[in-house]
Amino acid sequence: RQRRLVQPAFHTKRIGAYADIITDYTQALMAQWRDAETLAVDEEMSHLTMRIISKTLFDAELESDLDLIGKAITIVLRNSDERFNQVPTIPYWLPTRLNRELRVNIARLDALIQRFIDERRASGEDKGDLLSMLLAAQDDEGSVMTDKQVRDEAMTLFGAGHETTAVALTWTWYLLSQHPEIEARLHDELQGVLGGRTPTLDDLPHLKYTEMVLKESMRLYPPAWLTTRECIQDTTLGAYPIRRGEVVVVNIFGLHRDARFFPEPERFDPERFSPEHEKDIPRYAYIPFGGGPRVCIGNAFAMMEAKLALAPMAQKFRFRLAPGQVVEPQRMFTLRPKYGMRMIIHERQPQP
């Protein structure tokens, strides 16, 4: 029911209207960068995607709250990850340090989103953002969502809508820095299609190699590295009986590195996703957004955002790892770089 209510907010035409927001915020971020500067690229990407989701979801500027929100989301994700690994799981109501920390940070995020809901209900204005869609959504019986339902849906979209795309872009910069020949081919495409100008929504069908690079990056480092499904009836998977109500964990990270589906699975090779090769990948062997009727509802938005952000940045800058930067994935709820991603950026010289 909730998915049916939210789905219209992610209609192709509606998310296309957000393209200018993505490119405007990307250009604003790049304007702050300087040649040969060392950046915490993971933090830069997170701030960018948080600004984008704030504007498209709430039509709001959150500059003064970005650090606070970023820290709160990180704490909630880390806490959720620790709970996932607990055996047995500690109940939420116990006043442990983790539970107290979780409650405080969820309350901060809830208060922020409730403020947006209160302001919008008071004005009654449809600003064309996702929040307006959530508040106006009705089911077949004409029922609308309660404030708590709207808040929870918005929190999911807010958290997932910035964290995963930021992580995808961060790993893409790392992989491009390690494969200059692939970076050069990407730049050739950007030069040929864009010629130095800012990309638009109409350019996306022509940025085929850009999309291949992103897809291969998400194969090696899927931001959502696992997903779960609850069994609704007794069944058998291979030799394993699964009872109704049990939860199955799908290891997306392992699946994407399975040599049966991806020869030389550790190699970064965007050609796997060329039109002639992608059709040979078995269904559900590549699932960075999950699959089936519960596939990520924001997958089209995420891919549009990643391409529109990557293209102008890669057109103007190249990224190289900072000396001493250790790169190791950390399996939290998203696949973050454990020690951050400090990189030196080099401004490209304009080409005719």
MISE-902825 format. One line per field, with one value per residue (C-alpha): residue number from 1; residue in three letters; x negated, y negated, z negated. Coordinates in Angstrom, 1 decimal, always signed. Layout:
<atoms>
num <- c(NUM  ...)
residu <- c(ala  ...)
east <- c(X  ...)
north <- c(Y  ...)
up <- c(Z  ...)
</atoms>
This chain:
<atoms>
num <- c(1  2  3  4  5  6  7  8  9  10  11  12  13  14  15  16  17  18  19  20  21  22  23  24  25  26  27  28  29  30  31  32  33  34  35  36  37  38  39  40  41  42  43  44  45  46  47  48  49  50  51  52  53  54  55  56  57  58  59  60  61  62  63  64  65  66  67  68  69  70  71  72  73  74  75  76  77  78  79  80  81  82  83  84  85  86  87  88  89  90  91  92  93  94  95  96  97  98  99  100  101  102  103  104  105  106  107  108  109  110  111  112  113  114  115  116  117  118  119  120  121  122  123  124  125  126  127  128  129  130  131  132  133  134  135  136  137  138  139  140  141  142  143  144  145  146  147  148  149  150  151  152  153  154  155  156  157  158  159  160  161  162  163  164  165  166  167  168  169  170  171  172  173  174  175  176  177  178  179  180  181  182  183  184  185  186  187  188  189  190  191  192  193  194  195  196  197  198  199  200  201  202  203  204  205  206  207  208  209  210  211  212  213  214  215  216  217  218  219  220  221  222  223  224  225  226  227  228  229  230  231  232  233  234  235  236  237  238  239  240  241  242  243  244  245  246  247  248  249  250  251  252  253  254  255  256  257  258  259  260  261  262  263  264  265  266  267  268  269  270  271  272  273  274  275  276  277  278  279  280  281  282  283  284  285  286  287  288  289  290  291  292  293  294  295  296  297  298  299  300  301  302  303  304  305  306  307  308  309  310  311  312  313  314  315  316  317  318  319  320  321  322  323  324  325  326  327  328  329  330  331  332  333  334  335  336  337  338  339  340  341  342  343  344  345  346  347  348  349  350  351  352)
residu <- c(arg  gln  arg  arg  leu  val  gln  pro  ala  phe  his  thr  lys  arg  ile  gly  ala  tyr  ala  asp  ile  ile  thr  asp  tyr  thr  gln  ala  leu  met  ala  gln  trp  arg  asp  ala  glu  thr  leu  ala  val  asp  glu  glu  met  ser  his  leu  thr  met  arg  ile  ile  ser  lys  thr  leu  phe  asp  ala  glu  leu  glu  ser  asp  leu  asp  leu  ile  gly  lys  ala  ile  thr  ile  val  leu  arg  asn  ser  asp  glu  arg  phe  asn  gln  val  pro  thr  ile  pro  tyr  trp  leu  pro  thr  arg  leu  asn  arg  glu  leu  arg  val  asn  ile  ala  arg  leu  asp  ala  leu  ile  gln  arg  phe  ile  asp  glu  arg  arg  ala  ser  gly  glu  asp  lys  gly  asp  leu  leu  ser  met  leu  leu  ala  ala  gln  asp  asp  glu  gly  ser  val  met  thr  asp  lys  gln  val  arg  asp  glu  ala  met  thr  leu  phe  gly  ala  gly  his  glu  thr  thr  ala  val  ala  leu  thr  trp  thr  trp  tyr  leu  leu  ser  gln  his  pro  glu  ile  glu  ala  arg  leu  his  asp  glu  leu  gln  gly  val  leu  gly  gly  arg  thr  pro  thr  leu  asp  asp  leu  pro  his  leu  lys  tyr  thr  glu  met  val  leu  lys  glu  ser  met  arg  leu  tyr  pro  pro  ala  trp  leu  thr  thr  arg  glu  cys  ile  gln  asp  thr  thr  leu  gly  ala  tyr  pro  ile  arg  arg  gly  glu  val  val  val  val  asn  ile  phe  gly  leu  his  arg  asp  ala  arg  phe  phe  pro  glu  pro  glu  arg  phe  asp  pro  glu  arg  phe  ser  pro  glu  his  glu  lys  asp  ile  pro  arg  tyr  ala  tyr  ile  pro  phe  gly  gly  gly  pro  arg  val  cys  ile  gly  asn  ala  phe  ala  met  met  glu  ala  lys  leu  ala  leu  ala  pro  met  ala  gln  lys  phe  arg  phe  arg  leu  ala  pro  gly  gln  val  val  glu  pro  gln  arg  met  phe  thr  leu  arg  pro  lys  tyr  gly  met  arg  met  ile  ile  his  glu  arg  gln  pro  gln  pro)
east <- c(+0.0  -2.7  -4.6  -1.5  -1.1  -4.7  -5.2  -3.8  -6.6  -9.1  -7.4  -9.9  -8.5  -8.5  -12.1  -13.2  -12.2  -14.9  -17.7  -18.5  -18.7  -21.3  -23.5  -23.1  -24.2  -27.1  -28.3  -28.1  -30.2  -32.9  -33.1  -34.6  -37.3  -40.9  -43.5  -45.9  -43.6  -43.2  -39.6  -37.8  -35.9  -33.5  -32.4  -32.1  -29.9  -27.7  -27.2  -26.3  -23.7  -22.3  -21.8  -20.1  -17.8  -16.9  -15.9  -14.0  -12.3  -11.5  -12.3  -14.6  -18.2  -19.9  -23.3  -23.3  -22.1  -24.3  -27.0  -24.4  -22.3  -25.3  -26.5  -23.0  -22.6  -26.0  -25.3  -21.9  -23.5  -26.4  -24.0  -21.7  -24.7  -25.8  -22.3  -22.3  -25.3  -24.1  -23.2  -20.8  -19.5  -19.2  -15.7  -15.2  -13.7  -16.8  -18.7  -22.1  -24.5  -23.7  -20.0  -20.2  -22.4  -20.0  -16.9  -18.5  -19.6  -16.3  -14.5  -16.7  -16.0  -12.3  -12.0  -13.6  -11.3  -8.2  -9.1  -8.9  -5.6  -4.0  -5.1  -3.7  -0.4  +0.0  -0.7  +1.2  -1.2  -2.2  -5.8  -6.2  -8.7  -8.4  -7.0  -4.0  -3.5  -3.6  -1.1  +1.3  +1.1  +4.4  +5.1  +8.1  +10.4  +9.3  +7.2  +4.1  +1.0  +0.7  -2.1  -4.1  -3.8  -4.8  -7.7  -8.9  -8.6  -10.4  -13.1  -13.7  -13.9  -16.1  -18.6  -18.7  -18.4  -21.7  -23.8  -23.8  -24.4  -27.3  -28.9  -28.5  -30.2  -33.0  -33.9  -33.7  -36.3  -38.5  -38.2  -38.8  -41.9  -43.3  -42.5  -43.6  -42.8  -39.2  -39.2  -40.6  -37.8  -35.2  -36.6  -36.6  -32.9  -32.2  -34.2  -32.4  -28.9  -29.2  -32.2  -32.7  -29.1  -26.9  -24.9  -21.1  -18.5  -18.5  -22.2  -21.8  -20.9  -24.2  -26.4  -26.5  -30.1  -29.4  -26.5  -28.7  -31.4  -28.8  -27.2  -30.6  -31.5  -28.3  -29.1  -32.4  -31.3  -27.5  -26.4  -23.6  -25.8  -23.1  -19.3  -16.8  -13.5  -11.0  -9.8  -6.0  -5.6  -7.7  -10.1  -13.5  -16.4  -18.9  -19.3  -18.2  -14.6  -13.3  -10.3  -7.6  -8.6  -12.3  -14.5  -16.9  -19.9  -21.1  -24.8  -24.9  -28.6  -29.4  -27.0  -28.5  -32.0  -30.9  -33.1  -30.3  -28.6  -31.5  -34.8  -37.8  -35.4  -38.0  -38.8  -37.2  -35.8  -32.9  -32.6  -30.7  -27.7  -28.1  -24.8  -26.1  -27.5  -25.0  -22.3  -24.3  -24.3  -21.8  -18.7  -19.3  -23.1  -23.5  -21.2  -22.6  -19.1  -17.7  -15.1  -11.5  -8.4  -10.4  -13.2  -14.5  -11.8  -14.3  -16.6  -15.8  -16.3  -19.6  -21.1  -20.0  -21.6  -24.8  -25.3  -24.4  -26.9  -29.7  -29.7  -30.5  -32.9  -34.9  -34.8  -36.6  -38.7  -40.7  -41.1  -44.1  -44.5  -46.3  -49.6  -49.1  -45.3  -44.3  -41.3  -39.2  -35.5  -33.5  -30.3  -27.9  -24.4  -26.1  -29.5  -31.5  -35.3  -36.5  -39.1  -37.4  -38.6  -41.1  -42.0  -44.0  -42.0  -43.7  -41.9  -41.8  -42.9  -40.0  -40.1  -38.8)
north <- c(+0.0  -2.4  -1.7  -2.4  -5.7  -6.8  -5.5  -8.5  -10.7  -8.7  -8.9  -9.5  -12.9  -14.0  -13.0  -14.6  -17.9  -17.6  -17.4  -21.2  -21.0  -18.3  -20.1  -23.5  -22.0  -20.1  -23.3  -25.2  -22.5  -22.5  -26.3  -25.8  -23.4  -24.5  -22.8  -20.5  -20.7  -17.6  -16.8  -14.3  -13.1  -10.8  -13.9  -16.1  -13.6  -13.2  -16.9  -17.2  -14.4  -15.7  -19.1  -17.6  -15.3  -18.2  -20.4  -17.7  -16.1  -19.2  -22.2  -23.3  -24.5  -22.8  -24.4  -25.2  -21.7  -19.6  -18.5  -17.8  -15.7  -13.9  -12.9  -11.8  -9.6  -8.1  -7.3  -5.7  -3.6  -2.5  -1.7  +0.3  +2.2  +3.1  +4.3  +6.4  +8.3  +8.8  +12.3  +12.1  +8.7  +6.3  +4.8  +1.1  +0.3  +1.3  -1.9  -0.8  -3.4  -2.3  -2.5  -6.0  -7.2  -5.8  -7.4  -10.8  -10.9  -9.5  -12.2  -14.9  -13.7  -13.2  -16.8  -18.2  -16.4  -17.1  -20.8  -20.6  -18.7  -21.2  -24.1  -22.5  -21.5  -25.1  -26.7  -24.0  -24.8  -22.2  -23.0  -20.2  -18.3  -14.8  -16.0  -17.6  -14.2  -12.3  -14.7  -14.6  -10.8  -8.8  -5.2  -3.6  -4.4  -8.0  -7.6  -9.7  -9.0  -10.1  -12.5  -9.6  -7.6  -10.7  -11.3  -7.7  -7.6  -10.9  -9.7  -6.6  -8.6  -11.2  -8.7  -6.3  -9.0  -10.7  -8.0  -5.4  -7.8  -9.5  -6.1  -5.1  -8.3  -7.9  -4.4  -5.5  -8.2  -5.7  -3.2  -5.8  -7.0  -3.5  -3.0  -6.0  -4.3  -4.0  -7.5  -8.7  -6.9  -8.4  -11.9  -11.3  -10.6  -13.6  -15.9  -14.5  -14.7  -17.8  -19.7  -21.5  -22.5  -21.4  -18.2  -18.3  -15.6  -15.2  -14.3  -11.2  -8.8  -9.8  -9.3  -5.5  -4.9  -7.1  -4.8  -1.7  -3.1  -3.7  -0.3  +1.5  -0.6  +0.5  +4.1  +4.0  +1.8  +2.0  -0.8  +1.4  +4.5  +6.8  +7.0  +9.1  +10.9  +12.5  +15.9  +15.9  +19.7  +22.7  +23.4  +24.8  +22.9  +25.5  +28.0  +25.6  +25.6  +22.1  +21.7  +19.2  +16.0  +16.6  +13.8  +14.6  +12.3  +11.8  +11.1  +8.7  +7.9  +11.6  +12.2  +9.3  +10.9  +14.4  +15.7  +17.8  +14.5  +12.1  +13.5  +12.0  +10.6  +8.4  +6.5  +3.1  +3.5  +1.2  +3.2  +5.8  +3.4  +2.5  +3.3  +6.5  +7.8  +6.7  +8.9  +12.0  +11.2  +13.6  +12.0  +11.2  +11.8  +8.0  +6.3  +3.0  +1.8  +5.2  +6.9  +8.1  +6.1  +4.6  +3.2  -0.2  -2.7  -5.4  -3.5  -5.7  -8.9  -7.6  -6.7  -10.1  -11.9  -9.9  -10.5  -14.2  -14.7  -12.5  -14.0  -17.6  -16.8  -14.2  -16.7  -19.4  -17.4  -14.2  -12.6  -10.9  -9.2  -11.3  -9.8  -7.4  -6.9  -3.4  -2.1  +0.6  +1.1  +1.1  +3.2  +1.0  +0.7  -0.9  +0.0  -3.0  -3.4  -2.6  -5.3  -7.9  -8.8  -11.6  -12.5  -15.3  -16.9  -18.2  -20.7  -19.6  -22.1  -23.1  -21.4  -22.9)
up <- c(+0.0  -1.0  +2.2  +4.4  +2.6  +3.1  +6.6  +8.5  +6.9  +8.9  +12.3  +15.1  +16.0  +12.4  +11.6  +14.9  +13.5  +10.8  +13.4  +13.2  +9.4  +9.6  +12.1  +10.3  +7.0  +8.7  +10.3  +7.0  +5.3  +8.1  +7.8  +4.3  +5.5  +6.3  +8.5  +6.5  +3.5  +1.2  +0.5  -1.6  +1.4  -0.5  -2.6  +0.5  +2.3  -0.8  -1.2  +2.5  +2.5  -0.8  +0.7  +3.7  +1.8  -0.6  +2.3  +4.3  +1.3  -0.8  +1.4  -1.4  -1.8  -4.7  -4.7  -8.4  -9.3  -6.9  -9.4  -12.2  -9.8  -8.3  -11.8  -12.9  -9.8  -10.3  -13.9  -13.0  -10.3  -12.5  -15.3  -13.0  -11.7  -15.2  -16.0  -12.9  -14.2  -17.7  -18.9  -20.5  -19.5  -22.4  -22.7  -21.9  -25.2  -27.2  -28.2  -26.7  -25.3  -21.7  -22.3  -23.9  -21.1  -18.5  -20.1  -20.4  -16.8  -15.4  -17.4  -15.8  -12.3  -13.0  -14.4  -11.3  -8.9  -11.1  -10.8  -7.1  -7.3  -9.7  -7.5  -4.4  -5.9  -7.3  -3.9  -1.8  +1.0  +3.7  +4.3  +6.8  +4.5  +3.2  -0.1  +1.7  +3.4  +0.2  -1.6  +1.4  +2.0  +1.6  +1.8  +3.6  +0.6  +0.5  -2.7  -3.0  -5.1  -8.7  -9.7  -11.1  -7.8  -5.8  -8.1  -8.0  -4.2  -3.9  -6.3  -4.2  -1.0  -2.7  -4.2  -1.4  +1.2  +0.3  -1.3  +1.4  +4.3  +2.4  +1.7  +5.4  +6.6  +4.0  +5.2  +8.8  +8.2  +6.5  +9.4  +12.1  +10.2  +10.4  +14.1  +16.2  +19.5  +18.5  +17.2  +20.5  +22.4  +20.1  +20.7  +24.5  +24.3  +22.2  +24.5  +27.6  +26.1  +23.9  +25.3  +22.0  +21.3  +18.4  +19.1  +19.4  +19.1  +22.9  +22.9  +20.7  +23.5  +25.2  +22.1  +22.6  +21.4  +18.3  +17.4  +18.0  +15.6  +12.9  +13.3  +13.1  +10.0  +8.4  +9.3  +7.5  +4.6  +4.4  +1.9  +0.6  +0.3  -1.1  -1.2  -3.0  -2.2  -4.5  -3.5  -3.2  -2.9  -3.6  -0.7  +0.2  +1.6  +3.1  +0.3  -2.5  -3.9  -4.7  -7.0  -6.7  -8.6  -8.4  -6.9  -4.0  -3.7  -0.1  +0.2  +3.1  +2.7  +3.0  +5.9  +7.9  +7.6  +8.6  +11.4  +12.8  +13.9  +14.1  +15.5  +13.7  +11.1  +9.3  +12.5  +13.2  +16.7  +17.7  +21.0  +19.1  +19.4  +23.0  +24.9  +26.5  +23.2  +20.6  +22.1  +21.3  +17.5  +15.9  +14.4  +10.7  +10.9  +10.9  +8.3  +7.0  +6.4  +5.3  +7.6  +8.0  +6.9  +4.0  +6.2  +5.0  +5.7  +6.3  +8.8  +11.8  +9.7  +8.3  +11.8  +13.2  +10.2  +10.4  +14.2  +14.0  +11.1  +12.4  +15.9  +15.1  +12.4  +14.5  +17.4  +15.3  +12.8  +12.4  +8.9  +7.5  +4.1  +1.5  +0.2  -2.6  -2.0  -2.9  -1.0  -2.6  -2.3  -5.6  -5.5  -7.4  -6.1  -3.1  -1.8  -2.9  -2.7  -6.2  -6.4  -4.2  -0.7  -0.7  +2.9  +4.7  +7.5  +10.7  +12.9  +16.6  +19.2  +21.5  +24.8  +28.2)
</atoms>
